[in-house]
Structures are given as C-alpha cells and as structure tokens.
Amino acid sequence: MITIAELVNKFKLINSKTRSDNGFTLIEFVIVSLIIAIITAGLVRSFLDTSTHALEIAVKKVVNDLSFVRMRAVNTSKPHKVYINTPDRFRAGFGNYTLIKNPDDQNSFDIKISQKYPSVNFFSNYSVKFDALGRNVYSSVTSIVVTNGSQTKKIRIVSDTGNIYVQ
C-alpha cells in the first residue's frame, strides 16, 4: 500500500518535470525569428517599390485609354485625337477639341495622371490621331514616354495598324 506521503512525492516529481518543459527551445525561437524577419523584409521591399508600381499602373491606364479612344474612332467612323500635355494632362476627343466622355466617370475626357499616380509625368507633349480604321495618322508620333523620376516606360503606337504596346 502506498502512503499519502509517497503519493505527494511522486506528484512533486511529475510536476517538476513538466514545469521545466514549459519554455521555448532554442530551435523554436530561431524559427519564429526567421519568420518575422522574412515578413519584415517583404514589407520593406513593398514600400520601396511603390514608385515602380505607380509607373506601371499609370502606363497601363494610358494604354487602356488610348485603346478606348482608338476603338471609339473605329466604332463611330470618326477620327479621334488624344492630346497629351506635360507634365500630366491626358485629353481625348474628336473634331476640333470636342472632348468625349470618359468611361470611368462619364465626365469630359480630361484627366491628370498625377492625381491618381503621384510623380508620374509625360516626357513631352504628344498628339495621337486615330482614323476611322484605328490607324495612327501622325506617323511622326510613334511612342509616348511616361516617367517617374529616373524610371521611364515607352508606349509604342504602330502607325500602319494603330496597335499599342509597352516597351
């Protein structure tokens, strides 16, 4: 038969063994530290790359707007023109400065790129005119340069076909 004193001593031994296992091991601490370091590095990198992302998104916006104006010229069988003025103004219309409606907000197609994409600008003034077949009438304007500080992207417009792509 076991006495109460022996039971208490056994309980103390079991309890003291479990208490020593309650802390973190060195391996667990290192793994958690590595995970935190990887997440922190990813966040820092994303904050540093915001200017690159702004330029890429702004270029996609300009390409989409150019494509919209081109398709509108084809659909209406009327030449449409895009007016780009430095530093950041993008207007689209037909005839003699008759602006069309922007599909984004149904206002006149007169936007400032830097309002949505800070520090993104056009390199110089450009005009692109799409005829009723969607071709670029101005063969001298075959590219539009968009800048963000030292970074640049070039939007090419093929004169014969009117196709638009980014270099």
C-alpha positions as CSV (number, residue, x, y, z in Angstrom):
1,M,0.0,0.0,0.0
2,I,1.2,3.5,-0.9
3,T,1.1,6.1,1.7
4,I,-0.1,9.7,1.2
5,A,3.5,11.0,1.6
6,E,4.7,8.8,-1.2
7,L,1.9,10.0,-3.5
8,V,2.7,13.6,-2.7
9,N,6.4,13.0,-3.5
10,K,5.5,11.3,-6.8
11,F,3.2,14.2,-7.7
12,K,6.0,16.7,-6.9
13,L,8.4,14.8,-9.2
14,I,5.9,14.7,-12.1
15,N,5.0,18.3,-11.6
16,S,8.6,19.5,-11.5
17,K,9.4,17.7,-14.8
18,T,6.5,19.4,-16.6
19,R,7.5,22.8,-15.4
20,S,10.9,22.6,-16.9
21,D,9.3,21.8,-20.4
22,N,7.1,24.9,-20.5
23,G,9.6,27.3,-22.1
24,F,10.6,27.7,-25.7
25,T,13.5,25.8,-27.1
26,L,16.3,27.5,-29.0
27,I,15.1,25.9,-32.3
28,E,11.6,27.2,-31.8
29,F,12.9,30.7,-31.0
30,V,15.1,30.7,-34.1
31,I,12.3,29.6,-36.4
32,V,9.9,32.2,-35.1
33,S,12.6,34.9,-35.5
34,L,13.3,33.8,-39.1
35,I,9.6,34.0,-40.0
36,I,9.3,37.5,-38.6
37,A,12.5,38.6,-40.4
38,I,11.1,37.3,-43.8
39,I,7.8,39.1,-43.3
40,T,9.5,42.3,-42.3
41,A,11.8,42.2,-45.4
42,G,8.8,41.7,-47.7
43,L,7.0,44.6,-46.2
44,V,10.1,46.9,-46.5
45,R,10.6,45.8,-50.1
46,S,6.9,46.6,-51.0
47,F,7.2,50.1,-49.5
48,L,10.4,50.8,-51.5
49,D,8.8,49.6,-54.8
50,T,5.7,51.8,-54.7
51,S,7.2,54.2,-57.3
52,T,7.8,51.4,-59.8
53,H,4.2,50.1,-59.2
54,A,2.8,53.6,-59.7
55,L,4.6,54.0,-63.0
56,E,3.5,50.6,-64.3
57,I,-0.2,51.2,-63.3
58,A,-0.1,54.6,-64.8
59,V,1.3,53.2,-68.1
60,K,-1.5,50.6,-68.1
61,K,-4.1,53.3,-67.6
62,V,-2.7,55.3,-70.5
63,V,-2.6,52.3,-72.8
64,N,-6.2,51.4,-71.9
65,D,-7.3,55.0,-72.5
66,L,-5.5,55.0,-75.9
67,S,-7.1,51.7,-76.8
68,F,-10.5,53.1,-75.8
69,V,-10.1,56.2,-78.0
70,R,-8.9,54.0,-80.9
71,M,-11.9,51.7,-80.6
72,R,-14.3,54.6,-80.3
73,A,-12.8,56.1,-83.6
74,V,-13.5,52.8,-85.3
75,N,-17.0,52.4,-83.8
76,T,-18.1,55.9,-84.7
77,S,-16.2,56.1,-88.0
78,K,-14.8,59.5,-87.0
79,P,-11.2,60.3,-86.4
80,H,-10.4,60.8,-82.7
81,K,-7.4,62.5,-81.2
82,V,-5.5,62.2,-77.9
83,Y,-3.8,65.3,-76.6
84,I,-1.1,64.8,-74.0
85,N,0.4,67.8,-72.4
86,T,3.3,67.9,-70.0
87,P,3.5,67.3,-67.2
88,D,0.5,65.0,-66.7
89,R,-2.6,66.0,-68.7
90,F,-4.4,63.5,-70.9
91,R,-7.4,64.6,-73.0
92,A,-9.3,62.8,-75.7
93,G,-11.8,64.0,-78.3
94,F,-12.7,64.3,-81.9
95,G,-13.1,67.2,-84.3
96,N,-11.7,70.5,-83.1
97,Y,-11.1,69.8,-79.3
98,T,-14.6,68.3,-78.7
99,L,-13.8,66.1,-75.7
100,I,-15.5,62.7,-75.4
101,K,-16.9,61.3,-72.2
102,N,-14.5,59.3,-70.0
103,P,-16.0,55.8,-69.5
104,D,-14.6,55.8,-65.9
105,D,-16.8,58.7,-64.6
106,Q,-18.8,59.9,-67.6
107,N,-17.1,63.4,-67.4
108,S,-15.2,65.1,-70.1
109,F,-12.1,63.0,-71.0
110,D,-9.6,65.4,-69.4
111,I,-7.6,63.8,-66.7
112,K,-4.4,64.5,-64.8
113,I,-2.3,61.4,-64.4
114,S,-0.5,62.6,-61.2
115,Q,-3.8,62.9,-59.3
116,K,-4.0,59.1,-59.1
117,Y,-0.4,58.3,-59.6
118,P,1.9,60.8,-57.9
119,S,5.1,62.0,-59.6
120,V,4.2,60.2,-62.8
121,N,4.6,62.5,-65.8
122,F,4.8,62.6,-69.6
123,F,8.2,63.3,-71.1
124,S,6.9,65.8,-73.7
125,N,3.8,67.0,-75.5
126,Y,2.2,64.4,-77.8
127,S,-0.8,64.2,-80.1
128,V,-2.1,60.9,-81.5
129,K,-4.9,60.8,-84.0
130,F,-6.7,57.6,-84.9
131,D,-8.6,57.4,-88.1
132,A,-11.8,55.5,-88.7
133,L,-9.8,52.3,-89.3
134,G,-8.0,52.8,-85.9
135,R,-4.6,53.7,-87.5
136,N,-2.3,56.4,-86.2
137,V,-2.5,59.2,-88.7
138,Y,0.5,61.0,-87.2
139,S,3.3,58.8,-88.3
140,S,5.9,61.1,-86.6
141,V,4.4,60.2,-83.2
142,T,5.1,56.5,-82.7
143,S,5.8,56.5,-79.0
144,I,4.8,58.2,-75.7
145,V,7.3,58.3,-72.9
146,V,6.0,58.2,-69.3
147,T,8.4,59.0,-66.4
148,N,8.6,58.6,-62.7
149,G,11.8,60.2,-61.5
150,S,14.6,58.3,-63.2
151,Q,12.4,55.5,-64.4
152,T,10.8,55.6,-67.8
153,K,8.4,53.5,-69.8
154,K,7.7,53.9,-73.5
155,I,4.2,53.3,-75.1
156,R,4.6,52.4,-78.8
157,I,1.9,53.1,-81.3
158,V,2.3,51.3,-84.7
159,S,1.3,53.8,-87.4
160,D,0.1,51.3,-90.0
161,T,-2.1,49.3,-87.7
162,G,-2.7,51.5,-84.6
163,N,-1.6,48.7,-82.3
164,I,-0.5,49.9,-78.9
165,Y,2.1,48.1,-76.7
166,V,4.6,48.9,-73.9
167,Q,8.4,48.7,-74.3
